[in-house]
Amino acid sequence: MVVVVPDPAAAATVAADLESLLGTGISFLYPQRESLPYEPGERHLEIGGMRVEAVEALYSQRTRLLVTTLRALQERAPVPDRLAGLRITLSRGSTLPFHRLLSELEARGFERVPLVEEVGQFAVRGGIVDLYSFGSSDPVRIEFWGDEISSI
């Protein structure tokens, strides 16, 4: 099911309403690009990340409900055939070598910075990793105790 609304502001409002009614992860916002049609890529990583996340959720059958605009439906988008292999699933109590997470993030194009401010960045302080992932509205903090994730 696709909910088509007239503009990006309405899409964000409807997506937030559906999240409140149905819960997180049931519906996905598929935003329209903010770059011009003749520009090759999306200037805003957050928008690009949200688009990829929504398409991947649809193809992996994690959702059957997209909220978008008519313009976004008309824009071409690459089919995410390799996204499942790029996903890193982290959960509290799971074991993952700390250095392996850092190298996996760098291999996926994340930038290591002293302080996380933008999508696609991560910062490390001791056994703590601050990570601002694509498709996330806010950064997350992952705390390690050795190689075990003690909190997210």
C-alpha positions as CSV (number, residue, x, y, z in Angstrom):
1,M,0.0,0.0,0.0
2,V,1.3,3.4,-0.9
3,V,0.0,6.6,0.8
4,V,0.5,9.5,-1.7
5,V,0.3,13.0,-0.2
6,P,0.7,16.4,-1.9
7,D,4.1,17.6,-0.4
8,P,7.0,16.6,1.8
9,A,5.6,18.3,4.9
10,A,2.4,16.3,4.6
11,A,4.4,13.1,4.0
12,A,6.3,13.6,7.2
13,T,3.1,14.4,9.1
14,V,1.3,11.3,7.8
15,A,4.3,9.1,8.5
16,A,4.6,10.3,12.1
17,D,0.8,9.8,12.6
18,L,1.1,6.2,11.2
19,E,4.0,5.5,13.5
20,S,2.0,6.7,16.5
21,L,-1.0,4.6,15.5
22,L,0.7,1.4,14.2
23,G,4.1,1.5,16.0
24,T,7.7,1.9,14.8
25,G,8.8,0.0,11.7
26,I,5.3,-0.7,10.3
27,S,5.3,2.1,7.7
28,F,8.2,3.8,6.0
29,L,8.6,7.4,4.6
30,Y,9.9,7.4,1.1
31,P,10.9,11.1,0.7
32,Q,11.4,12.9,-2.6
33,R,14.9,13.9,-3.6
34,E,16.0,17.4,-2.8
35,S,18.5,17.5,-5.7
36,L,17.5,18.7,-9.1
37,P,16.5,16.1,-11.8
38,Y,19.7,16.6,-13.8
39,E,21.9,16.2,-10.7
40,P,23.4,12.7,-10.5
41,G,23.0,12.0,-6.8
42,E,21.3,13.2,-3.6
43,R,23.0,16.0,-1.8
44,H,21.5,15.1,1.6
45,L,22.7,11.8,2.9
46,E,19.7,11.6,5.3
47,I,17.3,11.8,2.4
48,G,19.2,9.2,0.4
49,G,19.4,7.0,3.5
50,M,15.7,7.2,4.1
51,R,15.0,6.3,0.5
52,V,17.3,3.3,0.6
53,E,15.9,2.1,3.9
54,A,12.3,2.4,2.7
55,V,13.0,0.5,-0.6
56,E,15.0,-2.2,1.3
57,A,12.1,-2.6,3.8
58,L,9.7,-3.1,1.0
59,Y,11.8,-5.6,-0.9
60,S,12.7,-7.6,2.3
61,Q,9.0,-7.6,3.2
62,R,9.5,-5.8,6.5
63,T,6.8,-3.4,5.4
64,R,3.9,-3.1,3.1
65,L,3.1,0.5,3.7
66,L,5.0,3.5,2.2
67,V,4.3,7.2,2.6
68,T,5.5,9.4,-0.2
69,T,4.7,12.2,-2.7
70,L,3.8,11.9,-6.3
71,R,7.1,13.4,-7.3
72,A,9.1,10.8,-5.3
73,L,7.2,8.0,-7.1
74,Q,8.3,9.4,-10.4
75,E,12.0,9.6,-9.5
76,R,14.2,6.7,-10.5
77,A,15.8,4.7,-7.6
78,P,18.3,1.9,-7.8
79,V,17.1,-1.5,-6.6
80,P,18.9,-2.5,-3.4
81,D,20.1,-6.0,-4.4
82,R,23.1,-5.9,-2.0
83,L,21.6,-4.1,1.0
84,A,21.0,-7.2,3.1
85,G,24.7,-8.0,3.0
86,L,25.6,-4.4,4.1
87,R,23.4,-4.4,7.2
88,I,25.0,-4.7,10.6
89,T,22.6,-5.9,13.2
90,L,23.6,-5.0,16.8
91,S,21.8,-5.9,19.9
92,R,22.4,-5.6,23.7
93,G,24.2,-8.7,25.0
94,S,25.6,-9.8,21.6
95,T,29.3,-10.3,21.1
96,L,31.2,-8.5,18.4
97,P,34.9,-7.7,18.4
98,F,35.1,-3.9,19.0
99,H,37.8,-3.4,16.3
100,R,35.7,-5.4,13.8
101,L,32.8,-3.0,14.2
102,L,35.0,-0.1,13.5
103,S,36.6,-1.6,10.4
104,E,33.1,-2.7,9.1
105,L,31.8,0.9,9.5
106,E,34.8,2.3,7.6
107,A,34.4,-0.3,4.9
108,R,30.8,0.8,4.5
109,G,31.8,4.4,4.0
110,F,31.3,5.8,7.4
111,E,33.6,8.7,8.4
112,R,35.4,8.5,11.8
113,V,35.2,11.9,13.5
114,P,35.9,13.3,17.0
115,L,32.2,14.3,17.5
116,V,29.2,12.9,15.5
117,E,27.2,15.6,13.9
118,E,26.0,14.2,10.6
119,V,24.6,11.0,9.0
120,G,27.4,8.7,7.9
121,Q,29.7,9.5,10.8
122,F,30.9,7.6,13.9
123,A,33.1,8.6,16.9
124,V,35.0,6.4,19.4
125,R,35.8,7.1,23.0
126,G,37.1,4.2,25.0
127,G,34.6,1.4,24.6
128,I,31.8,3.7,23.4
129,V,30.9,4.2,19.7
130,D,28.5,7.0,18.7
131,L,27.0,6.2,15.3
132,Y,24.8,8.2,13.1
133,S,23.4,5.7,10.6
134,F,21.6,6.2,7.3
135,G,17.9,6.2,7.8
136,S,18.2,7.2,11.5
137,S,16.6,10.3,12.8
138,D,19.2,10.5,15.6
139,P,22.7,9.1,16.4
140,V,22.9,6.1,18.7
141,R,25.5,5.2,21.4
142,I,26.8,1.7,21.6
143,E,28.7,0.8,24.8
144,F,31.0,-2.2,24.8
145,W,32.3,-4.2,27.8
146,G,35.2,-6.0,26.1
147,D,33.6,-7.5,22.9
148,E,30.1,-7.6,24.4
149,I,27.5,-4.9,23.7
150,S,26.4,-3.8,27.1
151,S,23.9,-1.1,26.0
152,I,22.6,0.7,22.9
